[in-house]
Amino acid sequence: MEPLTVGALRHTIAGLALLPLALRQPPSVLALRSVALPLAVMVLSSGVLYPWLFLEALARTDATNCSLLIALNPLF
């Protein structure tokens, strides 16, 4: 599978799993407006770019190098 397909499938499944929890709370338009931009930046960076770039890197190297990079992430 292509990296973007895997990332999209992963986040779709997670979104569907979390949807019942989100629907339990009444929507607040004012609260959503105040956090919309930071939320969009977080989704783009950690929900789209990171998995895409990680899977692209994994396609170009072996699992040993990827595991070292993942283990060193907190240090960086």
ZAKOLTOR-362807 format. One record per residue: x, y, z of N, C-alpha, C in turn; residue in one letter. Coordinates in pm, whole numbers, padded with zeros to 5 digits, always signed. Atoms other than C-alpha are relative to their C-alpha. Example, Ala and Ser with C-alpha at 12.3 -4.5 7.8 and 13.67 -1.06 7.14 Angstrom:
+00089-00119+00000+01230-00450+00780+00090+00120+00000a-00082-00119-00006+01367-00106+00714-00077+00109+00073s
//
This chain:
+00084-00118+00000+00000+00000+00000+00088+00124+00000m-00071-00128+00001+00108+00358-00056-00002+00062+00139e-00005-00062-00133+00214+00559+00250-00119+00089+00032p+00115-00087-00028-00065+00814+00214-00128-00081+00022l+00117+00086-00018-00323+00537+00185+00001-00061+00140t-00011+00059-00134-00196+00370+00503-00030+00106+00107v+00024-00107-00097-00194+00701+00691-00146+00042+00004g+00141-00039+00005-00543+00794+00574-00088-00108+00061a+00078+00110-00057-00680+00451+00664+00014-00005+00152l-00026+00002-00145-00519+00463+01007-00078+00110+00072r+00070-00110-00065-00665+00803+01090-00151-00009-00017h+00144+00021+00016-01006+00714+00949-00052-00097+00104t+00041+00098-00101-01027+00410+01176+00003+00063+00139i-00009-00066-00131-00912+00615+01477-00113+00102+00017a+00108-00098-00007-01164+00889+01396-00135-00066+00023g+00126+00072-00020-01449+00640+01372-00009-00058+00140l+00001+00054-00136-01346+00485+01703-00026+00109+00103a+00016-00110-00096-01341+00825+01876-00129+00080-00021l+00121-00076+00031-01659+00960+01714-00108-00013+00108l+00102+00007-00105-01898+00823+01981+00034+00085+00122p-00039-00084-00114-01697+01002+02250-00021+00147-00031l+00019-00140+00038-01711+01330+02059-00148+00037-00004a+00143-00029+00010-02086+01303+02008-00069+00007+00135l+00058-00006-00134-02148+01269+02382-00002+00142+00055r-00011-00137-00050-02052+01634+02439-00081+00094-00089q+00072-00096+00083-02277+01921+02324+00100+00092-00072p-00095-00085+00074-02107+02130+02052-00002+00144+00051p-00014-00139-00039-01980+02473+02148+00074+00074-00112s-00057-00068+00116-01922+02700+01847+00109+00098+00044v-00100-00096-00046-01732+02962+02048+00130-00069+00038l-00121+00073-00037-01489+02708+02188+00071-00054-00123a-00060+00052+00122-01433+02560+01843+00073+00110-00078l-00064-00110+00073-01353+02897+01688+00133+00040+00061r-00123-00044-00066-01087+02975+01946+00114-00100-00017s-00105+00102+00013-00900+02648+01889+00013-00056-00141v+00002+00057+00136-00962+02591+01518+00137+00006-00067a-00129-00013+00067-00627+02723+01391+00107-00088+00065l-00099+00092-00059-00403+02547+01648-00033-00147-00024p+00040+00137+00026-00604+02228+01599+00034-00040-00144l-00033+00029+00139-00560+02248+01221+00150-00019-00019a-00146+00014+00009-00183+02295+01260+00045-00133+00060v-00036+00127-00063-00160+01998+01498-00041-00119-00087m+00046+00110+00086-00364+01776+01266+00090-00011-00122v-00085+00003+00118-00153+01876+00966+00138-00055+00032l-00137+00042-00029+00182+01825+01137+00008-00142+00056s-00013+00131-00062+00119+01520+01353-00093-00105-00059s+00094+00096+00055-00170+01360+01171+00019-00028-00147g-00019+00019+00145-00064+01403+00808+00148-00008-00034v-00140-00005+00040+00300+01502+00769+00086-00109+00065l-00085+00098-00068+00458+01277+01033-00020-00142-00053y+00015+00137+00051+00298+00946+00923+00044-00013-00146p-00037+00004+00141+00350+01029+00557+00152-00005-00015w-00146-00003+00010+00718+01118+00599+00063-00125+00063l-00053+00121-00062+00777+00823+00833-00011-00119-00094f+00018+00114+00090+00632+00573+00586+00083+00015-00127l-00090-00022+00115+00825+00733+00299+00143-00036+00037e-00135+00033-00045+01146+00701+00501+00016-00150+00019a-00005+00144-00020+01065+00341+00593+00013-00074-00133l-00011+00063+00132+01032+00260+00223+00141+00012-00057a-00133-00025+00055+01385+00391+00165+00115-00053+00086r-00105+00051-00088+01574+00231+00456-00048-00129+00066t+00040+00124-00066+01569-00079+00671-00065+00029+00135d+00073-00015-00125+01374-00137+00990+00091+00038+00116a-00094-00033-00108+01686-00104+01209+00019+00150+00011t-00017-00145-00003+01745+00256+01110-00126+00070+00046n+00126-00063-00042+01377+00342+01155-00022-00018+00150c+00019+00021-00143+01368+00185+01501+00094+00089+00081s-00091-00092-00070+01674+00388+01604-00054+00143-00003l+00057-00134+00007+01509+00707+01481-00119+00017+00092l+00116-00008-00088+01189+00631+01669+00045+00003+00146i-00049+00003-00137+01382+00551+01987+00066+00132+00039a-00068-00127-00028+01577+00878+01958-00092+00121-00013l+00093-00112+00014+01268+01095+01891-00011+00086+00127n+00009-00086-00118+01234+01209+02255+00128+00085+00022p-00124-00075-00016+01600+01315+02254+00002+00121-00092l+00002-00111+00096+01553+01529+01944-00105+00101+00039f
//
